[in-house]
Amino acid sequence: MTCLAMKVFMSLCVIIFVLTAPSWATLCLIFIFVVQGGGSRVTERLGQLETASQGWKTRVGPQDAQQFTVAGKMSSDSPALPPVPVLGMASRKPTPIVFTNKGIASASVPSVPDSLAELMKRSISVPEGDEDETSSPSAVKVPQPYDDDFAAFFPETDLSRLTSDGDVDLDAITIQSHELLVQRRTVRVQRKYRSVNPIKALQSRTDIKTEYIEVKSGVADREIRRMNIEKLPKNCGLAVEALAALASKEDITGVALRKAGEGSPATRQWTHPLLLRIKGRRHPLTSVIRPHYSSINQGDSFVLVTQNQVFHWIGEFCNVIEKSRGADIAQHIETEKDLGCTGATNVITLDGSSFSEKHRQFWKLLSLPDDMMSTYNGESAGHPGEDEVYEKAVSETYMAYELDDDKLLPVSEFWGRCPKIEVLDSSKVLVFDFTTEVYMWAGKNADMSQRRKGTELAQKLYRNVCEAHVAWKATGIPWLDREMESKNRPEYSVFARITQHMEPIVFKEKFLDWPDFTKVIRSASSKNVRSSKKVDGSVDARPCDAQAMIAWALPPPDLVLEGTHLGRGDTYYDPDRMLHYDVSTQELLIWTMHGSNKVPLAHSSVGHFLDTESYIIRWKYNVKANARELSGLPSKHTDVGRDRLAYFVWHGTRAPVVEQGTAALLTACPEDPEDAEHGPITTLRQGGDCPAFAAMFPGPIVFHNSAFAGSSRLFLITGEEEGEVRLEEVEAAPRSLRSRASLLLLDTVTSLCYLWHGAKCPTNNRKVASSAVSYLTKSPAKELRVIDVVNISVTEIDEGEEPEDFFGGLGLIDRQIYSSLIDTVITEDWTPRLFHLSSIYGEFTASPVIPLRFNPNRVTPYPYSKEDLYSTSQPSLMLLDLDNSLYLWTGWMEGDLDSRGSVWGRHGAERIASLTTSLHYWDLRGKSPRDVHVVCAGLEPPQFKAAFAVWGSSPEDEVAREFNINEGHTENEMKSVQDELRGMTRTYPISELTALPLPAGVDPTRLEEYLTDQDFESLLAVSKEEFKELPSWKQTNLKKKTGLF
């Protein structure tokens, strides 16, 4: 037993030593155990340990992260993946070349000046502008005097005198010389050379040039200019440049101006449709590709750009980076109006696995046949590893050049790789060749001559053979290899000239480190003191100045055209010049839109407007100054004025958008430019017309509503002057009646009309309404749809005296449904007033709402419309004064309680301030606070609706109604302001203020103000007065400790 225990102990020791000892010690021990017979056990145990160390891998399942990758999605949909592309060891970098005007040159050949002007440059201290004055070299031919006519210059010798013979005796000739010394000389024999005519010899030489290169450096002109500048007075107060300009003499007749309408094909930067492919895994590459449906595949992200639309097509198997980058690029193009896309209003995102009407527009732009529309979803995606191969292979084809004199030199640091921002020098001109895109980039400090030379060389490079295609090696990506097969650039390639800080997004995406300032988190500026301090999020809204609200007077409406005040369209008094101006209509032409054409409106239909149409109104008018002398008689120096022209484009609420745009286009750009008469153009929406608009028509204006197609038609009549009457069609129901207005009930079948006057309608308004109805029924227009226009009759009735057939038109009348004033005592000469209460500009103020139609000399019962309430920024607070009652209208807010944020807290503080302002305002007017009420948007009672001429339905009604019902309000609710203020300023126990949700109307930033004095001291251990004296940080810490923050 002891022997067995010793063997086990020794075995364990050996195992431990084997696991910790060096390899030579292990081998020695194993050898000893084998010799002693224990080696087999050690080997067995070592094998067990090795097996156990590797066995855990078989017990743990594979990671499930693989199934969420692009490869996992593709394997689940189609088990047979495309073949893996191979990048290979071959380099695809093009050979660095030097590009000149003559084409490609060797990069190793030293540069030699191409002209003698480069060798004759002056000092470097000479300004660059003066150096540019050097004219281009010209060849000057040297006259040749040794020509064939040279002999004609000399007179001919008369050889006839030498032909006569004479007899002379030689003995008679005496020698005049004397022999002084006899010396013997050796006579040298002279060789006879061949005589050559020197003139002919000179003509036969070929090394003599007959012309030379003349280089004009402009030194003389500059010296003359300098001398002229010195002659000018030195104390003239002009700059040196101005003096130089005055001293120079320029020949403007020698300048050839280019026509403004000329456009070079090279200046067209972008052609549409433009298709961009975003592909890659680490740094996705954005490239311009062929705008064809065969270029789209399910593995990448694509952006299609037109002049008016931006599409972002997302492939089913594109990775997250491609999807995100494509969305950013599309949004940038739409926001910044980049790549020639000036009319896009939003980005259309398309899913590659579905089909819709937007998909149809997308495929139609890419020339997809109609029979493939519903079935084609793009080419199939490649292998998941294709993105990395594409990114590496394509980036090797990128080439960057730098302009050096008249050559483009390769930038070795960024040749065959993605460029970085450091290569862009503001004083240089660079050319980038991205295969399908060639850009000439000019720094802001680059010389203009360099820019022109860079553009010229870049265009030649663009038209030259693409070196990237020549050096391309196959990658195993079929469509990519096909694109790189051709040595010439494809027809959809892009050439663009760009300047620093004006780069397009497709150019920026080529750079590895282009800064995106929209995603940079910047620290607060030290100059902005307010941003470095903590801002109190609470709102301290104080009541408005009610006295100023009462003193405010409604201003009269005034139409201003071309800087001239037209007032209400008939007269205007200028207080500055103390003159009266009379406005008269000379001519009125109206067209209505039918499709893309404008059709003249019939004379009988002038003044009638359909809500489904758009109209073009041409108003020719005259403005005359009506001056008087001191005696009161008209002045002889009256300014008659000129005939003026103005255009109005009126759109109905249901007018097609296409016709609205066509009407505006035909007004601004008429079909015949030669007959066009220029004048200001004013666009009007239905309900936005002013008194001057109605005054230009010979009679009342009528607005027809296509929603009411019954035989009984009801028109509400407003207007205080005969030239400003307007009839607006309303629903033929009792709720449309108004006690302070007149209404016309027309039966189109029986031709029976009732002119109904409300009980509190002003007398002047009754006369004006009666005159307008007489004008309309005298010659009814076709828009009234009256069958028997001959026997039409009008009966005037008052509220409360309606006959039975009047009830047959509207049914039994319930006076409460339209809040009748027949039994109410009110002030009839009161014009309602409306105020907008808000603290959006910091201080809580009451801004008066100026109505479009108001007459300061008459009572205007209905100056405001429903749009004045619902068109404001919500949630809003509006105060309406009806003289006998005061209403505080509260708006609504979209979203749930958690998404309201600080806006709802500010609205609560504004609400308390507005309630206090309402009571103070009403108290200053000497009225009872019981007549001040609070109404909610979407739940307005009939008494409030009756204060507006027309109360129609709108899409915002349901939203406002749902919101206020969720807030606990009810239909036709009309709360007292006193009760509402008491409820919002009441105190709450601590348990309710520290629990969610908070009570209605409680400001979450000022919970301590809703505590009683006793609860405040017991919870915060200080009084309210002491708490207000503490610093803000101490107040915040106390509220955090007690749960009130």
Summary of the structure (lengths in Angstrom):
residues: 1045
radius of gyration: 48.3
end to end distance: 78.3
largest distance: 175.0
contacts: 2759
relative contact order: 0.05
helix: 34%
strand: 18%
